[in-house]
Structures are given as C-alpha cells and as structure tokens.
Amino acid sequence: MRYTEHFDELCEALEGAGAFLVVEDSIGRVNVMTIGWAQLGPVWGEPVLTVLVRPSRHTFALLAKASHFSVCVPRRGELKQELAFCGSKSGRDYDKARACGLKLKDGAAKGIKYIEGCGLVYQCELYGSTRLAEGDPAPAALSGFYPGAKDLHALFFGKVIKADRSV
C-alpha cells in the first residue's frame, strides 16, 4: 500500500478521537500514547510521518532514545475508550496497552510494535527530530495551545517503512 493511500482516514482520526503512537523502550517495554496532531508527506526525498509530542510527556523521553515507532489508526468508531485512556494516563504510571487489553504485534523492523486490529498502521524509522521554540508557532497558535509559552512540542520525523492494514 502506498503510504498516502489512506491519508483522509488518518486525518479523520486525528480530527476526531485520535490515533495511537506506539514506542518501545530499550528494554522492551511498550508505551502507547494518543495523538491528535501529525503530518504525512515527502520530506528529504522520503515518505515521512511527523508526530508532535510535548517534552513533559513520558513518550518524549522514549522517542528521544528510540529507533522506531508506529502510529496505529483505529477503524472509525472503534477503540474510543482506549484512545481516551491512553490520552489521559501516563506511561510512567500505567502499562496502558495491558490496561486497555490492546494486543501488540511485532513490526517490520526490530523495535517496532503496533496494535493488532487497527484499521491503518504506519511503521516508522526515526529519521530526525526538532523542538519548537517560543517564536516558531504563529501568535494565535502560541496563545491557543501554549499558555505562557510552556511545554512546546517536539517534532519527531518517522520515515514510513511500511503502511498497511493491521491484521
């Protein structure tokens, strides 16, 4: 499947209940976080899925050391409770996959885990990152999403190595 084939489905999920960002730490523990912001398209001549994570989030520290991650998009109307849980609880305190009964599968490369049964899965190699600075977002975005210009997101660029339907 071409990585852009289901772009509308990704956007619909992000504008709705969200999608799951899945990252594995260096000793094999997996963290699942709900995301509502991402970008998909060509960057540096590669298919790239960019995810935004605040530095205060547990996932930020994991991604900073990771080699891979996945983004798992549930089928329309499915896993809403799981998305809500994974978006409101910290992986510092919970094994969110276990708490939600999410079944994890091995991905196309070492270090990739994804959630079985999602409608769409992007498996990514971490390809770079950067952090937003106070002057980067437009003033309306800064005032609307960053009160006091605190905890600005980092962008993690993932080269899409496989995009497909979960089984």
N, C-alpha and C positions, 0 to 999 in steps of 0.2 A: 504494500500500500504506500502510495506517495504521502509524505509527511503532511502535506497541506490538504489532503483529500477530505478530511472531516473538520476543517477549520471552523465552520459555522457551529458545529456541535461543541467544540472546545469553547468558543465564545459564549454560547448559550449557557453552558455550565458555569463559566466564570462570572457571568452576569447574574446568575441565579444562586444556587446553594453552594457552588464552588466545585473544586476538584481536589484530589489528594496529591500531595507532594510526599514522596517516599524516599528516605535516605537511610543508608546503613552505616553504622559507625565502624571503627577499626577492629572491634572485637565481635562484630556480627549482630549487634542489637539494631533493631529497625525502629525508626521514628516515622510517624505518619502525621502530617500537618495539613489542614485545609487551607487552600489558597483561593483568592478571588482575582488575582492580577497575574497576568503572564503575557508574553509576546511570542509570536511564532513567525519566522520568515528567514530569508537568507542573510547571513552575516559572515564576513570573511570568506565568502565563497562556499559556505557550509549551511545546511539546514539547522537552524538554531531555535530552541525553545528557551526563552528567558523567563526566570521566575524571580519574584521580588520577596525578600524576607527581611524583617526587621532584626537588627543586631541583638535586641533583647530576647529574641525567641531562641529556644533550645535548638531548633533546626538550623539556625545561623551557624552556630559553632560546629555542628555536624557537617554541614555543607562546606564550610571553610577547609575541612580536612578530607573531604570525600573525593573520590574519583568519578563517581557516577550518581545519578538519581533517576527517579521516574516520576511522571505525572500521570495519574490514573483518573479518568473521567467516567463517573457512573452513568449508566443509562438514564434517560430522562425520568425523573420522579423517583429514582431508586437511591437508597443509602443516605437519605436526608438526615436521619438521626445520627448516623455515623459521622457524616460531614459536620454536623453541629457539635458533636462531642470532640472530634479531632480539631475543631477550630476554637474550642473554649477551654481545653485542658492542655497542660504542658507535658511533654515527653520526659521532663525531669521528674515528674511525679507519677506518671502512668505509662504502662505498656499499652498504648492506645489501640494497636492492632488486636491485641488479645482481648482488651476490654470490650471492643466492638465486634469481636468474632470475625474479623477480617482474615481471610486466608491469603498468605503471602506465597508467591512463586518466585523462583529464580529467573532472572532475565537473561538477555543475550550475551552479557559480559559479566565477569566476576565483579561483585559489588553492586549489582542491580537487583533489587527486589521490586515486585509490583503486586497489586491487589487483584486476585482472581475474580473474574466476573464483572469487571468494569467494562463499559461499552467501548472505551478507547484508551490505549496505553501508549505513552511516549517514553521510550527508554533512551536515556541521555548520558553522554560522557561529559563531565565537567570541562568546559572549554575556556573558562575565564570568569572573572568577577570584578565588580567595581562598586563603590559605595557612593550614594548620593551625598552631596554637600548642601549646606543651607541655601546657597544661591542657585542650585540646579533646578528645582521644580519652579514652575510658574507661581507667582504670588497667590493665585486662587487655590492651586493645589497645595501649596505650603500651608496656607491658613485653614484649608478644609480638611487636610489629612494629617498634618503635623503640628498640633498645638504647641506653641513655644519652640518650634523648630527642633523638636527632640525625636530621637529614635527613627531617623530617616532610613528607608530601606536600602539594602544592598541588592544588586542585580547579579544573579548567577546565570551564566550563559551555558546552556547544555547543547552540545552537538547531538542532534537526533540520530541515533544509530539504528533505531527500529521504531516504527509506528504501526500499530496494528490493533485489532480487536482482541480483547482478553478472552481466555477460554475458561 
